[in-house]
Each structure stands twice: as C-alpha cells, then as structure tokens.
Amino acid sequence: MRQVILDTETTGLSALDGDRIIEIGCIELEDRRYTGRQLHHYVNPQRSSHPDAVRVHGITDEFLADKPPFAAVAEEVLAFVEGAQVIIHNAEFDLAFLDAELARLGRAPFLQHASCVIDTLAMAREQYPGKQNKLDALCKRLEVDNSHRELHGALLDAGLLAEVYLRMTRGQGSLVIEAGPQQGASARLDATDLRALPLPVLCASPEELAAHQEMLADIDKASGGKTLWRTLADSAA
C-alpha cells in the first residue's frame, strides 16, 4: 500500500479569502515503511503573507520572491500523490488550499488524484477525546522527538506527522498470516473432545484448610458477624 504524508504552509488561514500555498512537503511510505522518496517545494504565492503566518513558519516574502509559482510544480505534486492514500493533519485546511490552487489551473479537485485522504486530526480526536490534538501535542503524547521544531515547515511537519501516524496506527497492519508454499489453502483444525482429557484434582491439606477457616473467622469477626457465607452455610445445613 502506497501512502503519502502531506503538509503545506500558507500565506494565511483562508483559501476563500485568497490566501495561497507557499510551501508543500510530501513523504512516501510503502507498506508503512519509508521509501526515501520525498517532494518539497517553496512556492511564490504572488501575494504577501500575513504577519501572523510569518511568525508561525518564518517564510518571508523576500525569500519566496524567486521561487516558482504553484502552476510550475502542480504536475509534479499531482504525479507524486497519484493513486496514493494521502495522510494530512487537519485535512480540511490543506485540501481547501490545494483545491483552490488546482481550480486556478482548471484542474480537478485534489481528491480526484489521490485514492483517498486520511485526516489524522479526526483520528486523534477519536482516539484521545477531550485532549489537545495538535501536532506538537501528539508528538509529546506519542514520544516523537520534535525538539528541532522551532518554526512550522511543510517537509519538517510531514516527517513528524509520518512518525505520529505510524505510532497512532501501530498494530493496524495486515492480520493475514503468511502460509508459506501453501499460501491460499484453507486451514483445517481437527476437533478435540476435551471431555476425554484427565483433569487433576488438587485437594487442600489439613493445614491449608485450618488456615482458611482461621482467615474466615477473622473476617467474620471484623464484620460483626455479618458475613454472607455464614448465613448461606447455616441455611444449607
């Protein structure tokens, strides 16, 4: 199964208000293992970033001035995610920006290129209800080292998210057991009649019986003679 961990950085918080993608980072997994393939681009958004956004990611307008527009990297991005299961934290946010960029180019929405999108924020809210589920909080909870993350970055955050996702879904791989050269053959277990098995009976020794009675007497005394088993024993006698 091919998976792509994806993250973006943007000029602001609202694709509807014209904010644009300025960085995109993708990391590829195959059968839950890193392949070494990744994609990373800084993008000239052709507009200024909001000061609050710059404080989050540290990417200035000056740095982006000579970078290519999204149109120049769109085909490479789409080819990288084509047919893959794409994993995004807070997918609604990133998809809004990706779809807006693709719409400007007359291209189909992002979900028509990937096989599906998994939102790790939705997963985290289900697994850890009522808790903080931002990426930093998940890194701390799942013991993913993010000490080098002073500012947000698309490729950096995609790498952290990959570790978080793998730890959140640990044990959710295939449960199919390899059957060796006879793989695919149905397994057959012969029924065993357990009634034929000899069952050993271990009896308490006189010392153990005496110790048990002494313990019961102590409990009965501590309860003021209100223990239930005395009542039941008397009624059965």
PyMOL commands that set and color helices and strands:
alter all, ss='L'
color gray80, all
select helices_A, chain A and resi 51-57+61-64+70-81+91-104+110-112+120-127+135-141+154-168+180-182+194-196+206-222+228-236
alter helices_A, ss='H'
color red, helices_A
select strands_A, chain A and resi 2-10+21-30+33-42+85-88+116-119
alter strands_A, ss='S'
color yellow, strands_A
deselect
rebuild
show_as cartoon
